[in-house]
């Protein structure tokens, strides 16, 4: 019987990947607790503001968050009604899952108090309910996705929502294309933000 262990622990450097990219083609094996002969202790987790990340910061954050979400959904047997395959295409899910990931990192930090994980599990139960609400609202499903519908306030132009639902044929390829586009967008907007 094959065992699967991809417990994320932020102790392994995130590099390597398909040709010309730092994005791994496969999910990372995140169980190494040392680099070379020395133990690697990560910096304490800090909140992530997805609006302010540079291209390089965003790329690293996407890869780390995706690996953790993959571990989370497998470990806890979470259905697509809580974590859908296209979670990365919905900012409301990204922010919620990112916060949950940071909370997990803090709760399982080696310097943390022994009761911190039970607090994380209590908060995880509440987060699952919020995730279920977000998924129901945004309309993403196991095999199909559409952008989250936005309420148009008086005076705003209507959104063009004609035929915006797409099939998800390969979730991993969709994710890699999505983060590649996000990183490129951030690189292109960086000079404008500095000027």
N, C-alpha and C positions, 0 to 999 in steps of 0.2 A: 504494500500500500504506500503510495506516495504522499508525503506530508507537505503542506504548503505553509511556510512561515515567512511572512513579509512584514513583521512587526516594525513599524517605523520608529526610529529613535534619533534622527537628525545627527548621527555621529559619523555618517559616511559622506564623503564629498560627492556632490552631484555633478558629474561631468561625463563626457563621452556621448556617443550617439550615432545616428545615421550620418551619412556623408555630409560634411560641411555644416554640421549642426551640433549644438550642445544638448539637444533634446534626445533622450534615450528612446530607442525604438520599442523597447519592452519596459515593463514596470521594473523598478529597481528592487534589488534584494537589499533591504534596509536593516539587516540584523547585525552587521559588523559593529563592534564596539571599540575598535581601534583602527588607527591608520599607521601602517608600518609596525614598529615595535612599541609605539607610544599610545596610551589610551587617548581618545579624542573626546573632549567634553565640549558640547555645544554652548554657544552663548545663550543666556536666558531668552526665552521667547519674548518678542515684542509685538504689539498690535500691528497689523498690516492695513495700511490705507491703500486700497487698490487704485484709487484715483491719482496717487502721487508716486507710484513706483516707476523707476526708470525701466527701459526695455530689458536690461540684464536682470534687474531685481524681479521684474514680473515673470520672466522666463523661469528663474529659479523657484519663485513662489508657486507658479502653476504646476511645475513638475513635482515639487514636494507635496502640495495639496492633493494632486491627483493620486500620487502613490498612497498617501494616508487614507483618502476616501476609498480607494480600491481595497485597502486592508480593512477599513471599517465596515464596508458593506459585506465583505466576505465573512469577517469574524462574527458579526452580529446577524447575519442572514437578512439584511435589510432589503425590502422590496423596492421596486421602482417607484412606488407611491411615496416613498420617503427620500430615496436618492435615485433619481432617474439617470440614465446614461448621458444625457445632454445637460447635466447640471451646470457645466461650464458656460453654457449659452444664456444663463439666467442670472443676472446680477444679484437678485434677492437670495438665490441659493448659494452663490459664491460667497457673499458676505456672511451668511449664516454658517455655512460649513467652514469657512476660514476662521471664524470666531470659535467654533467648536473645536477645531484642530488646535488652535492656540491654547485653549482651555485644557485640552488633553495633554499638550506638551508641558504645561505648568503642573498639572496634577501628577504626572508621572516623572517629573524631574527627580533625579537621585537625591537632591537636597530638600525635597518637599516632605512635609509631614506625612506620616503613614496613613492618615485618614483622608488625604486629598482625593484619592481615586474614587471613594464612595461619593464624595461631593460631585465629582465629574459625572458619575453615573446618574445621580439625581438630576443634574442639569441636562444630561443627555436625554433623559426621558422627556423633559419639557421641550428640548430642542426637536425631538422626533415629531412631536405634535405640531410645532411651528413648521417644520419641513413638510409635513403632510399637507398643511394648509397652503404653503407656498406652491407646492407641486400641483395641488388641485386648482389653484388660482391661475397659474401660468399655463397649464394645459399640456405640458410635456408628458410624454408617455414612454413606455419601454421601446417601441420601435418607430415612433414618430415624434417630431418636435415642431413647435412653432414659437415665434417670439411672444413674450408675455404681452397680453393686451393692456393698453394703457387707457385710463379714463381721460377723455378729452374735456377740458374745462371750457366754459363759454368763451368764445373769441379765439380759441386755438384751432389751427387747421386739422381736419380729420386725418387719421393715419391711413396709409394704403395697406390694407391687410388682405388683398385679393390673392388667393392661392399661395399663402406663405407657410403652409405646413409641408415639411419635408420628411422623407423616410430616412432612418438611421441605418445604413447598411453595415458600416464598420465604425463602431464607437471610437476606437483608438485612433484611426486615421482622421476622423472628424476632430478629435481633441487636438491632435498634432497640427492640423491645418488651422484650427482656431487660435492656438497659442502663437503659431508662426505669424498669423495676421495681426494679432494683438501686439506682438513684439515689434513688428514692422511699423505699425501705426504709432507706437510709442517712440520709435527711433525717428520717424518723420516729423512728429510733433515736438520733439525735444528742442531743436533749434528755435522754433517759434516761441516756446515757453521761456527760453533763455534771453531772447531778443526783446 
